[in-house]
Amino acid sequence: MTKPDLVAHKTSRVNTRLARVQSGIAVGSAAFLSRIDLIEQVAFNMFLAIQESADIASHIVTDEGWGTPATVAEVFEFLQRNGVISATTVGDMGRGTRLRNLIAHAYGDLDAGKLFAAASAGVGQIERFLVEVSAWMAARAP
């Protein structure tokens, strides 16, 4: 059975990362693109928000005994198949894992404009993931 305290702790960590992303993109696109400190802040915190979200998903899949996903993106598909998250959210989180991989493996080549757009959309997408997971957890609470 999935551990509510662990999910709550990781959710809190994701929310902290999302707040840092929001503060970085709040300046608007033009100012963001001119500030390497904000680009790095947003890239780092998006990477960690996506990774922590994948960790939440992995814990649920493992704790519930739903199998072994082959990729980080596939862990979200397992959640959708088992009624934890919606199809829309699984698609968004799949795109998030691609962003995570781009940040991790091509950091020097990261297009700051694309990062700004992905982060601007990604905050809400990750928040929706957290809401859906929270609702699933609440429905299972004794």
Backbone as numpy.savetxt, mean C-alpha at the origin, in Angstrom:
# Nx Ny Nz CAx CAy CAz Cx Cy Cz
-6.06 -18.21 12.62 -6.90 -17.03 12.62 -6.01 -15.79 12.62
-6.41 -14.81 11.87 -5.65 -13.57 11.75 -5.62 -12.82 13.07
-4.45 -12.31 13.40 -4.24 -11.61 14.67 -4.64 -10.14 14.55
-5.74 -9.74 15.20 -6.21 -8.35 15.09 -5.18 -7.33 15.56
-4.44 -7.64 16.63 -3.45 -6.68 17.14 -2.35 -6.43 16.13
-1.93 -7.47 15.43 -0.88 -7.32 14.43 -1.37 -6.47 13.26
-2.58 -6.75 12.79 -3.15 -5.96 11.69 -3.32 -4.51 12.11
-3.79 -4.28 13.32 -3.97 -2.90 13.81 -2.63 -2.17 13.89
-1.60 -2.85 14.37 -0.28 -2.24 14.47 0.26 -1.87 13.09
0.17 -2.79 12.16 0.67 -2.53 10.81 -0.17 -1.46 10.11
-1.47 -1.45 10.36 -2.34 -0.41 9.79 -1.91 0.96 10.28
-1.58 1.06 11.55 -1.11 2.32 12.11 0.18 2.77 11.42
1.06 1.83 11.16 2.32 2.15 10.48 2.07 2.64 9.06
1.14 1.99 8.36 0.80 2.42 7.00 0.22 3.83 7.04
-0.67 4.09 7.97 -1.27 5.43 8.07 -0.22 6.51 8.34
0.79 6.19 9.14 1.88 7.13 9.37 2.62 7.43 8.07
2.89 6.39 7.29 3.58 6.56 6.00 2.72 7.38 5.03
1.42 7.10 5.01 0.54 7.84 4.10 0.47 9.31 4.46
0.51 9.63 5.75 0.52 11.04 6.18 1.77 11.73 5.67
2.88 11.04 5.68 4.14 11.62 5.18 4.09 11.82 3.66
3.46 10.88 2.97 3.28 11.04 1.52 2.40 12.26 1.25
1.29 12.35 1.98 0.37 13.48 1.77 1.05 14.82 2.02
1.89 14.88 3.04 2.58 16.15 3.30 3.56 16.48 2.17
4.12 15.48 1.54 5.05 15.70 0.43 4.38 16.16 -0.84
3.17 15.65 -1.10 2.49 16.02 -2.34 1.57 17.23 -2.17
1.38 17.66 -0.92 0.48 18.78 -0.64 0.95 20.09 -1.27
2.23 20.17 -1.61 2.78 21.40 -2.17 2.35 21.61 -3.62
1.79 20.57 -4.24 1.41 20.65 -5.65 2.50 20.12 -6.55
2.12 19.80 -7.75 3.02 19.15 -8.70 4.26 19.98 -9.02
4.10 21.25 -9.34 5.24 22.07 -9.76 6.29 22.18 -8.65
5.85 22.48 -7.44 6.79 22.59 -6.33 7.41 21.23 -6.01
6.60 20.18 -6.07 7.10 18.83 -5.80 8.24 18.48 -6.74
8.02 18.73 -8.03 9.02 18.36 -9.05 10.34 19.10 -8.88
10.32 20.22 -8.20 11.54 21.02 -8.03 12.28 20.70 -6.72
11.73 19.79 -5.92 12.31 19.54 -4.60 12.69 18.08 -4.44
13.98 17.80 -4.53 14.47 16.43 -4.39 14.14 15.87 -3.01
14.12 16.71 -1.98 13.80 16.22 -0.64 12.38 15.67 -0.59
11.43 16.34 -1.26 10.05 15.85 -1.28 9.91 14.62 -2.15
10.62 14.60 -3.26 10.59 13.41 -4.13 11.08 12.20 -3.35
12.19 12.36 -2.64 12.72 11.24 -1.85 11.79 10.87 -0.70
11.22 11.87 -0.05 10.28 11.62 1.06 9.08 10.80 0.57
8.52 11.20 -0.54 7.34 10.52 -1.07 7.70 9.13 -1.57
8.80 9.01 -2.29 9.21 7.69 -2.79 9.43 6.71 -1.64
10.18 7.14 -0.65 10.49 6.27 0.50 9.22 5.86 1.24
8.35 6.81 1.50 7.16 6.50 2.28 6.11 5.74 1.47
6.01 5.97 0.17 5.14 5.14 -0.66 5.65 3.71 -0.68
6.94 3.55 -0.85 7.54 2.21 -0.84 7.16 1.48 0.44
7.35 2.14 1.58 7.07 1.50 2.86 5.57 1.29 3.09
4.72 2.21 2.65 3.27 2.03 2.80 2.79 0.83 2.00
3.31 0.69 0.79 2.93 -0.45 -0.04 3.47 -1.74 0.56
4.71 -1.71 1.03 5.31 -2.91 1.62 4.55 -3.34 2.88
4.22 -2.39 3.73 3.47 -2.72 4.95 2.08 -3.25 4.60
1.47 -2.71 3.57 0.16 -3.21 3.12 0.29 -4.65 2.63
1.35 -4.93 1.88 1.60 -6.30 1.43 1.86 -7.22 2.63
2.53 -6.70 3.65 2.75 -7.49 4.86 1.43 -7.83 5.55
0.53 -6.87 5.62 -0.80 -7.13 6.20 -1.48 -8.24 5.40
-1.47 -8.10 4.09 -2.10 -9.10 3.22 -1.46 -10.47 3.42
-0.14 -10.50 3.49 0.57 -11.78 3.67 0.22 -12.44 5.00
0.13 -11.64 6.04 -0.23 -12.19 7.35 -1.63 -12.80 7.31
-2.56 -12.12 6.67 -3.92 -12.65 6.59 -3.93 -13.96 5.81
-3.31 -13.97 4.64 -3.28 -15.17 3.80 -2.64 -16.33 4.56
-1.53 -16.08 5.22 -0.84 -17.12 5.97 -1.66 -17.60 7.16
-2.14 -16.63 7.95 -2.89 -16.99 9.16 -4.18 -17.74 8.84
-4.78 -17.44 7.70 -6.03 -18.10 7.32 -5.79 -19.40 6.56
-4.52 -19.67 6.20 -4.19 -20.91 5.50 -4.71 -20.97 4.08
-4.67 -19.82 3.38 -5.22 -19.74 2.04 -4.23 -20.09 0.93
-3.03 -20.49 1.28 -2.06 -20.87 0.26 -0.83 -20.01 0.28
-0.04 -20.16 -0.79 1.23 -19.45 -0.88 1.29 -18.66 -2.19
1.09 -17.36 -2.11 1.17 -16.53 -3.32 2.59 -16.56 -3.89
2.68 -16.53 -5.20 3.98 -16.57 -5.87 4.65 -15.20 -5.95
3.83 -14.13 -5.88 4.36 -12.77 -6.00 3.73 -11.88 -4.95
4.30 -10.72 -4.78 3.72 -9.75 -3.85 2.34 -9.33 -4.34
2.20 -9.09 -5.63 0.89 -8.68 -6.17 -0.15 -9.78 -5.98
0.27 -11.02 -6.09 -0.69 -12.13 -5.99 -1.29 -12.26 -4.59
-0.60 -11.79 -3.57 -1.14 -11.88 -2.22 -2.46 -11.10 -2.13
-2.56 -10.00 -2.86 -3.80 -9.23 -2.87 -4.91 -9.98 -3.60
-4.55 -10.73 -4.63 -5.53 -11.56 -5.33 -6.11 -12.62 -4.40
-5.29 -13.20 -3.54 -5.77 -14.17 -2.56 -6.80 -13.53 -1.64
-6.55 -12.28 -1.24 -7.52 -11.58 -0.38 -8.83 -11.38 -1.11
-8.77 -10.98 -2.37 -9.99 -10.75 -3.14 -10.77 -12.06 -3.32
-10.09 -13.14 -3.62 -10.76 -14.44 -3.81 -11.46 -14.90 -2.54
-10.98 -14.45 -1.39 -11.55 -14.86 -0.11 -12.43 -13.80 0.53
-12.82 -12.79 -0.26 -13.80 -11.82 0.19 -13.29 -10.74 1.13
-11.98 -10.53 1.17 -11.44 -9.50 2.06 -11.46 -8.13 1.40
-11.04 -8.08 0.14 -10.97 -6.80 -0.59 -11.70 -6.94 -1.92
-12.06 -5.81 -2.49 -12.78 -5.77 -3.75 -11.85 -5.96 -4.95
-12.44 -6.24 -6.09 -11.67 -6.38 -7.32 -10.98 -5.06 -7.68
-11.65 -3.95 -7.44 -11.04 -2.64 -7.70 -9.78 -2.47 -6.85
-9.88 -2.82 -5.59 -8.74 -2.67 -4.69 -7.61 -3.60 -5.07
-7.91 -4.82 -5.47 -6.83 -5.73 -5.86 -6.09 -5.17 -7.07
-6.80 -4.56 -8.01 -6.14 -3.95 -9.16 -5.26 -2.79 -8.76
-5.78 -1.95 -7.86 -5.01 -0.80 -7.39 -3.76 -1.24 -6.62
-3.91 -2.25 -5.79 -2.76 -2.70 -5.01 -1.74 -3.40 -5.90
-2.20 -4.03 -6.95 -1.27 -4.60 -7.92 -0.42 -3.52 -8.58
-1.08 -2.40 -8.94 -0.32 -1.27 -9.49 0.63 -0.70 -8.43
0.19 -0.71 -7.20 1.05 -0.25 -6.11 2.30 -1.10 -5.97
2.17 -2.41 -6.14 3.36 -3.26 -6.03 4.32 -2.99 -7.19
3.77 -2.64 -8.35 4.66 -2.28 -9.46 5.41 -0.99 -9.15
4.72 -0.03 -8.52 5.38 1.21 -8.11 6.46 0.89 -7.08
6.15 0.04 -6.12 7.13 -0.38 -5.11 8.37 -0.95 -5.78
8.16 -1.82 -6.76 9.29 -2.44 -7.47 10.09 -1.40 -8.24
9.40 -0.46 -8.86 10.10 0.60 -9.60 10.95 1.44 -8.66
10.40 1.80 -7.51 11.16 2.58 -6.54 12.37 1.78 -6.07
12.17 0.50 -5.79 13.25 -0.33 -5.26 14.36 -0.58 -6.27
13.98 -0.80 -7.53 14.96 -1.27 -8.50 15.42 -0.24 -9.52
14.71 0.87 -9.62 15.09 1.87 -10.62 15.04 3.26 -10.01
15.41 3.35 -8.76 15.23 4.59 -8.02 15.85 5.78 -8.74
17.06 5.63 -9.24 17.74 6.74 -9.92 17.05 7.18 -11.20
16.27 6.28 -11.78 15.57 6.57 -13.03 14.10 6.90 -12.82
13.70 7.05 -11.58 12.30 7.30 -11.26 11.85 8.64 -11.81
10.77 8.65 -12.56 10.20 9.88 -13.11 9.39 10.55 -12.01
9.83 11.73 -11.59 9.19 12.42 -10.46 7.74 12.79 -10.77
7.43 13.11 -12.00 6.05 13.43 -12.38 5.15 12.21 -12.24
5.64 11.07 -12.68 4.86 9.83 -12.54 4.73 9.44 -11.08
5.78 9.67 -10.31 5.71 9.39 -8.86 4.64 10.25 -8.21
4.62 11.53 -8.56 3.62 12.45 -7.99 2.21 11.95 -8.31
1.98 11.59 -9.56 0.66 11.10 -9.96 0.30 9.80 -9.25
1.25 8.88 -9.20 0.99 7.59 -8.54 0.76 7.76 -7.05
1.52 8.64 -6.42 1.35 8.87 -4.99 0.02 9.56 -4.71
-0.34 10.51 -5.56 -1.60 11.23 -5.39 -2.79 10.28 -5.44
-2.75 9.34 -6.36 -3.82 8.34 -6.47 -3.65 7.25 -5.41
-2.41 6.88 -5.16 -2.12 5.74 -4.29 -2.53 5.91 -2.85
-2.49 7.12 -2.34 -2.88 7.35 -0.94 -4.32 6.87 -0.73
-5.22 7.30 -1.57 -6.62 6.89 -1.44 -6.82 5.40 -1.67
-6.04 4.86 -2.59 -6.16 3.43 -2.89 -5.71 2.58 -1.70
-4.62 2.97 -1.08 -4.14 2.23 0.09 -5.10 2.43 1.26
-5.63 3.64 1.41 -6.62 3.88 2.47 -7.83 2.98 2.28
-8.29 2.81 1.02 -9.42 1.93 0.76 -9.07 0.48 1.11
-7.87 0.05 0.79 -7.41 -1.29 1.17 -7.53 -1.47 2.69
-7.05 -0.48 3.44 -7.10 -0.57 4.90 -8.53 -0.61 5.42
-9.42 0.17 4.82 -10.82 0.18 5.23 -11.45 -1.19 4.97
-11.18 -1.76 3.81 -11.75 -3.07 3.47 -11.22 -4.16 4.39
-9.94 -4.13 4.68 -9.36 -5.10 5.61 -9.98 -4.93 6.99
-10.11 -3.68 7.42 -10.69 -3.40 8.73 -12.13 -3.91 8.83
-12.90 -3.69 7.77 -14.29 -4.17 7.76 -14.35 -5.69 7.82
-13.46 -6.34 7.10 -13.40 -7.81 7.13 -13.03 -8.30 8.54
-12.06 -7.64 9.14 -11.64 -8.01 10.50 -12.80 -7.79 11.48
-13.49 -6.68 11.36 -14.58 -6.37 12.28 -15.72 -7.39 12.14
-15.99 -7.83 10.92 -17.05 -8.81 10.69 -16.71 -10.16 11.31
-15.46 -10.42 11.54 -15.03 -11.70 12.11 -14.85 -11.64 13.64
-14.91 -10.44 14.18 -14.68 -10.28 15.63 -15.79 -10.99 16.41
-15.40 -11.61 17.51 -16.40 -12.33 18.33 -17.38 -11.41 19.00
